Amino acid sequence: MGALNTLSAVEAARRIAAGTITSEALVRDCLERIAAREPSVLAWAYLDHEAAIRQAKAADAGASRGLLHGVPVGVKDLIDTIDMPTAYGSAIYKDHRPAWDAPCVALTRAAGGIVLGKTVTTEFANMYPGKTRNPHNPAHTPGGSSSGSAAAVADFMVPIAFGTQTAGSIIRPSSYCGVVGYKPSFGLINRVGVKALSDTLDTVGTIARSVPDAAYFAAAVSGRCELIVVKPFSGRLRIGICRTYEWKHALPETVAALESAAGKLAAAGAHVNEIKLPPTYANLVQAQTDIMFVEEAQSLAYERLVHGASLSTQLRDTLEAGLAITPERYAAAQTLARNCRRTLADVFAGCDVLIAPSAPGAAPAGVAMTGDPVFNRMWTLLRTPCVTLPVAIAANGLPVGLQIIGACGSDVETLAAAHWVHGKLK
C-alpha cells in the first residue's frame, strides 16, 4: 500500500491536475487502506471497488471536470445516490435504490469527485448507533450521526466526506474522531435528496482533516468559490471565549482545552475576551430539542405508522416525545429561536468568532450510545457556521475538539479564522 491516501484533498487535486499522480493510484491506496482497517473501524455501509476504479480511470483519461477532479469522496448513507443503495441507517430501507442523486452528490460528480461509497449513519441520523467504531480506540463511540464519515476520514480511508447535522451530527463525531467538521450556515449546501428529519434544522456539511479541505469541498458543491481558504485570517483576530449555559456538562479535558486555547491564542496575537450570552439563550438547547422532536415525528410519520416495529426503542421514544409536544410549545420554541437570531449581531459585536466546546469531552467508552450533543444544539438552532478543530488529547489518548463559531452567513470569515486558530493550536 502506498501513502497517497494520506494526502489532503487540496493537495491530491493539485497533484492530479499536475499529472504527478493519477486518480486511479489515489483511489487504489484508499481502497487498500479500507481493506486493511475496515474490519476494525466499520465505517462503510456500501462499497463498490470496481466502480470506484472505473470512475478513477475515466477521470485520468478525460479533461478536468472541476475542483474535485479525481478526488475520492465518502457520502453519508442518509444522502440519496442513484448507483448505490441508500438505507438511511435502517433495515426498513435495506437495498433501497433511489432514482436519482441528491444535488450535493450530483454536484460532487460534476466537479470530478469519485464517490467511493456510502458511510455509516445512525438510524435515520438519530441516536441509535450504527456499526462504526472510533478509529483511535474501537471500545469508544465515534459519535453520531455522521459516524462513518468522521471515522473514515480520521483513519485515512478517504480525504473528505459528507456529513449532516440536525443537532450535533457533524461537529460531535468529528471532535470524537479528531478531524475537522464544518457545519455551514443553514442552507449553504443544498439538502434536497437528504432524508428529512427537521425542516428548519437539517444542514449538510463536510468532514476533512484540515480546514482548507473542508472549505474546498463545500466550495465545490455550493458554487461558493470564495469559501476556499487560500490563507489564514489576516489582521488581529478577535475571539470570544464562550462557555455557554451548558458549561456544567464540560469534562476536565474540555475545560483544560478551552483554557489552554485562550492562553495560546492570546500569546499568538489574538484579542481574546470572555463572552457572556444573553439570558434568553439559556433556553435554546431545550427549544432546539422541542423543535427537532416535533419535526422528526412529522418527517418520519410513514416509518412510525407503517414500520414502527422495525424502529429502535430510542427512536420510537423520540417520536412519541415529539407527538406529545403541544403546538403552542413548538411555536414558542420557534419564536425564541427567531428572537435570538436577531440578537446575534450583539453577541458578535466585539469579536470575529467565538470559540466553544465541541462536545462534553473525548469520546465516551462504549458503543451503545453516540454521546451528548448538548454543546451543539444551540448553534444548529441559531444557524451559525461552526468548525470543530482537533486541539488536544485527553488522558485516555482520545482527541478533544473545540469549535469556532461565526455569525450567520459569515462562512468565509469563519473558515479563515478557524484555519488560523488550528495553525496555532494543533
N, C-alpha and C positions, 0 to 999 in steps of 0.2 A: 504493500500500500504506500502511495506517495503521500505528500503533505499538502496537496492543493486544497483539500477540504478545510484546512485551517486559514485559508485566505479570507480576507474581508470581501464583502460583495463589491464594494467600490474598486478594490484592487483587482479582483477577479475580472470584473467588467473591463477594466483598463487593459489588463494583460491579454484578454481575448481580443479586444479591439486592435491591440498592437501586434497580434499574431504570435506572441511569445508562449502562449498556452492555448489549448483547444478546450472548447466546451465539453467535448467527449472525455478528455482526460480529467477535467474537474468533476464531472458527474460520476465517472467511474470511481474516483477517490472517495466521493461522498457515499456512494453505494457500498464500497468496501468498508468504510467506517461503520455504516449501518449494519452490515453483515456481522462485523466483529462485536458491536456493542448493543444491538437491538435486543438480544435475549435478556440483558440486564436492565436496560432503560425502558423498553416497551413504549417508545414514543409514537409509533406509526399505526394508524388504523388501516391503511392500504398503501401498497407499493406495487409498481409495475416496472421492474428493472429494464425490460426490453423496450418498453415505450419511452422511458427516460433516455436510453441510449439513442433511440431513433430520433428523438427530438434534438438531442445534442448534436448528432451528426448532421441533421438538417440545418441547424444553426451554423455549424462550421462551414457548410457548403454554400450558404447564402450570404447576402449582404446584411449588414447590421440593421436590426429592426427597431432598436431603441435603447434606452438606458440599461435594461436588464439583459441585453443580448447574450445568451449562452449561460446565464447565471441560474443555478438551481434554487428553487423556492419550495417551502412547505406551506400547505394550505390546511388550515384548521377544518376538521370534519364537521363543522357547523355551516360551512360555506359550499354552495352547490357547484358541482363540476360535471360536465357532460360526459367525460370519458372515464370517470372513476366513481365508485359508489359513494354516496353521502348518507351516513346513518345518523347524524346528529347525536352520536353517543348513546343511541338507544336501540335495543333489539327490535323495537317496533318497525324500524326502517332498515333492517338488515337487507343488504343487496339493493337498496333503493337507488335507482339511476335517474337523476334529474334530466330534463330535456334540454338543459342549457347550462352554460357557465354563468355564475354570478358576475356582474360587471367588473368587480375587482379582480376576478380570475381572468376574465376575457382581456382586461387591460394589461394584466401581467403577461399574458401570452403575446399580446400585440406589441409590448415593449421588448419582446425577445426572451422573456423568462421561461425557464424549463420547470414545469410543475412536476416535482419529484414524486409527490404522493400526498396523502391526507394524514394529518397529525391528529392524535387522540384529543378528544374533548370530553369533558364530563357530560353526564346525561343532560341533554338539552342545555348545556352550558350552565347548569346549576351546581349544587354542592355534592351530589353523589359522584364519587371519583371514578375515573376510567382506570385502565391498567397501568398507566405510566408511573415510573419511579423517579425519584430525584437522582440525577446522574452523579452527584457528589457523594451520595450515600443512599442506596436503594431502600434502606429501612425508614427513610423520611419521605414525606409528601413532596411532589414537585409543585404543589399549589394547583389552582384551577381558576377558570375552566380551560384556559389555553395551555393545558399541561404538556401535551405532546409537542407543541411548537416551542415552548420555552426549553424543554428538556433536549429536543433535537438540536436547537441552536447552541445551547450550552455545551453539548457533547460533540460539537464539530461535525455533526451529520449533515448539516445544511447551513449556509451562512445567514439566511433570512427566512422569516415565516410570518404568516398572518396570524393575528390574534383578534379576539373580540372582547369587549368589556361592557357589562351592564352594571356591575358593582365594582369588582376589583380583578377581573379575569385576565387582564394583560399585566398590570403592574405587580400584583402579588406573585404569580408564578415566575415572572421574570426576576423578581427580587429573590425568591427562594432558590432559583437555579443559577443566579449570579450572572445574568445577562441584562442588556438594555431593553426595556419595553417602552414603547411610545403609544400613548393613548391620545390621539389628536383632539382638537376641538370638535364638538359634536357635528357630524355630517361631513367632515372634510373628505373622507373616503366613502364612496357610495356603498350603502349597506343593503341594496336590493339583492335578493338571492342568498341572504344570510337568514337562517331560521330565526324568525322574530320571537323575541321574549318580551321586551318592553319598548314600545314605540318611541317613548320620549327619552330613553336612556341608552339603548344599544349603540355601540360605537365600534367601528373597525379600525384596527391599528396594526403596528408592525413590531416584530421582535428581532433583535440582532445582537451582535457582540460589541457594537460601537454605536455612538450617536450618529456619526455620518452615515453608517449603513442603514439605520432605522429611518433616517430622514430621506435618504436616496430612494429607498423602496417606496416610501409614501409619496415622494415626488413623482415617481414613475407611474403610479396608479391613480393619482389625483390630477395630474396635469399641472401641478403647482411646482414648477421647477425652482422657484425661489426658496423652497424648503431645503434644497441641497446645501449642506454645510460645507462651505469652502474653507472657512477659518473660524476659530472660536470668536465669541463675543468680543467686540472691540470697545475700548473705554473702560471706565471703572464700573464694574457690575455691582448693583445694589441688590442685596439678598436679604429677604425677611425670614428669620427663623420662626417657623410656625409649628408649635407643638400640638395645636388643635385641642378641641374639648375632649378628645379621646385619649389624651396623653397617659391616663392611668393604665391603659392597656399596653403601653410600651414596655418591652422586656429590657433587661440590663444591656444587652448588646445593641439595641436600637438607641437607648439613652446615650450610651458611650459613643456610638457612631455619630449622632447628631451633635453632641458636644464637641467631639474631635473635629468634625467638619466645620463647625463655626469658627474654631480657632485657626484651622489651616487656611480657610478661605479668606479670613481677615488678614492673616500673615501674607497671603498671596496678593493682597491689594484690593480685595473686595470690600465694599462698605456693608457691614453686617449688623443688622438690628433684630431685636425680638419683636414679633408681630402678635398682637392680641386681636383675635377675631371678634366681630360684633356679637353681642349676647344672643341674637336670634339664630346665629349659626350653630348654637349648641343643639338645636333640634333637627339639623339637616340629616344626620345619619338615620334617625327614625323616619323622617319624611321620605328619604330615598328608599328605605325598606318597604314602607307602605305603598309607594308608587310602583315599585318593582313587583311586589306580590300581587297587587291588583291587575297589573298589565300582563303578568305571566299567566294568571288564571284565565284571562281572556284569550291570550295568544295561543295557549295550549289547550283550548277548550275541546278540540277534536280528540286529542290524545287522552285527556281526562275522561271524557264521556264515552269514548269507544274502546280505548285501550287502557283504562285505569288500572287493571290488574297487572299490567306489564310495567307500570311505573314503580320506581323505588319508593320506599316508605317516606324518605326525606322529601322527595318531590311531591308526593301526594299531600303531605303535611303542609308544604309551602303553598300549594294551590288551594287547599282548604282555608289556610290563613288569609289568602288573598280574597277569597269569596266572602269571608267574614268582615272585611273592612268596609265600612259604610261609604256611600258616595260622598257624604259630607266630609268624612275624614280624608278621603282621597283628594277632594277638591282643596281642602285646607293645606295638604302637603304640597300640591302643585302651586298654590298661591304663595306659600312660604318660599318655594324654590324660585319663583319668578321675582319675588321681592329681594331675595338675597343676591340673585344675579345682577339686579340693578345696583346693588351697593358694592359690587366687586371692585369698581373703579376706586372707591375709597380705600379698600384693603390694599390695593396696589399703588396707592398714591405716592408712597415713599420708596418703592422698590421695583425692580425689573421683574424679579421672580421670587417665589417662595421656595423654601426647602423644608420638607416634612417627612415623616416616616412613610415607607412604602408598605410596611407590614408590621405587626407587633414585634417580630424578631426574626431569627433564622427559621428555616422550615421545621415545623414540629415533627417529632418522631411519630411513626405510624403512617399508614396509607389509607385508613378508613375515612379520613376527612381531609379537606383541602386547605384548611386554615381560615382565619378570620379576616374578612375584607373591611374591617372597621375603619382603617385609615384610608380607604379608597372611596367609600360610598359618597361622601360629601362632594368630592371633586368631580366624580362622574355626574352627580346631580347638577352641579354648577356648570358642567360642560366645558371645563377648562382643559387646555393641553397639559399633559403630565408625562414626564420622562423619568423612569426609575433607573438608577445607576448602581452597579455593584461597588460599594465603597469600603467594605470591611469584611473580616472573617470572625465569626463567633468562636467561643471557646471550644465548641464541638466540631470546628473545622468547616462549617457551612457558611455560605455567603450572607451578607447583610446589605440591604439596599436602602437608599434614600431617594425620594422623588423630588424633582424640580417641577414647579407648577407655575404656569403663566396665566395672564389674563385671557379671557375668551377671545379667540381669533388671533392671538399673538404667537402662533406656532413657529414662525420664522425666528423670532427673537428668543423664544423659549428653547428651541433646539440649539441655537448658537450658544446660549447661556449654559445649557446642560453639557455641551461639548467642552466648554471652558472649565466648568466645575469638575467634570470627570477627569480632565487632564491634571487637575490639582489634587484630586483625592484618590485616584486609583493606584 
